[in-house]
Amino acid sequence: MIISRYLTKEVAGALFAVTFVLLLVFLSNQLVRYLSYAASGKIAANILMQLMGFEIPYLLALLLPLGLYLGIILAYGRLYAESEMRVLQACGLSMKQLIGITSILVTLVAIMVCVLMWWVNPWIASQKDKLIVQSLTTENVLDTLMPGRFQVSSDGKRVVYVEKISRNHRRADNLFLADQSKIPSEENGSWIVVSAAQGAQVIEPVSQDRFIEARDGFRYEGTPGQNAYKIIQFKKYSVLTPRTVMHSMRQQEEGIPTLKLLRNHESTDLTAELQWRFSIPLSVFLLALLAVPLSHVKPRHGKYSQLLPAVLIYIVYMNLLFVARNWIEQKTVPGMIGMWWVHLLLFIIAMLLLMLQSGWSFRRKTA
């Protein structure tokens, strides 16, 4: 019991430290990505913190298996390097008992990952989509603009610039808007450029379409490189703003409840998402099983000597899972094979390493 608590404490400490560091790194990466979306007008800046909060459970589900995997290697590697594990083995601790002690913490982490993958993350995915759509349809369009910066639409056919935005984000000063015309007969395409002293958002009450209402400005229309163009001076001019929403088929699948996926598991379009939700909890057990023999180091080799090959194995394993998922989505492989061959491959590698570390060999078996 004392040995079990000691080993569990060592692994748990390494697990929390590794997961915390990885979470900070990935959250920083996500923050940079969302800031770029806000700068380009794809999302409103006032929902950044809510989106970052939604990212924490999603990242935890992916990072906990990696954190446990590296935590076992770091904790047991230190015990091997400092000869503590050899003392424990001399006192009767076998490889089977070591795996049994490790499985207690592994099971707890797997349950946590199951809860995140099967219930929490699908709910978060649906809420995140609703938040983004709501922010771009009901919030002020000026919330997606950054003063003093030219912002280009995703299709490259619209450029918006405002010099200054009021504190309540209701009015913009020195508005510039360039919109490319969609006339197929023109090779370069004509552009409509609006320059105004002020601008504000207006919502049409019936259709709920959003317009940027420019005041006291000029409207220029023409084709670059040609002298034929029009200039119109106006007191008030409204420009329809398109509703740009980040959306994809995979985002829709991520928001489907797990029970609904199980009821529609025969649909090939949902097989990849269903197997992915089961693969991550399964990877907790497989990576932990692999980490036990990989943590074995010789006293003079250093406690981090096995870290590099362990990371390389994890990278290959996760890349194979992503490849297998894409193959299912593209119907390259049948759903029965799916991602299971990747897990089987890792299980075989883990079992071979366990056998080799336990001193098992063909000669001994035949003797």
Secondary structure by P-SEA (a helix, b strand, c coil): caaaaaaaaaaaaaaaaaaaaaaaaaaaaaaaaaaaaaaaccccccaaaaaaaaaaaaaaaaaaaaaaaaaaaaaaaaaaaaaaaaaaaaacccaaaaaaaaaaaaaaaaaaaaaaacccaaaaaaaaaaaaaaaaccccccccccccbbbbcccccbbbbbcccccccccccbbbbbbbbcccccccbbbbbbbccbbbbbbcccccccccccccbbbbbcccccccbbbbbbcbbbbbbcccccccaaaaaaaccaaaaaaacccccaaaaaaaaaaaaaaaaaaaaaaaaaaccccccccccaaaaaaaaaaaaaaaaaaaaaaaaaccccccccaaaaaaaaaaaaaaaaaaaaccccccccc
